[in-house]
């Protein structure tokens, strides 16, 4: 897994990896897909997951057979702030890259 700007600046924690996964993949996913996408262990996911649900950072969206699919709760105030921060970091990085490019004649 490549380190994103958000992870690089805020730290590499399981909770942030899960949130970052949803920011990069804007849909709904099963816990198995989240495990594969984040690179965290199943034990770690099941340890931090209840808190993410309790704080309504992730919410169940639909059932697919016996599998529940989850999505990032974009109405959550905390999630809105993380999205804002992620966008600000991206804009700053793009601005830095543009300023570093040599002008073509």
Helices and strands as residue ranges (DSSP letters): H 5-10, H 14-24, H 31-38, H 42-54, E 58-64, E 67-72, H 77-100
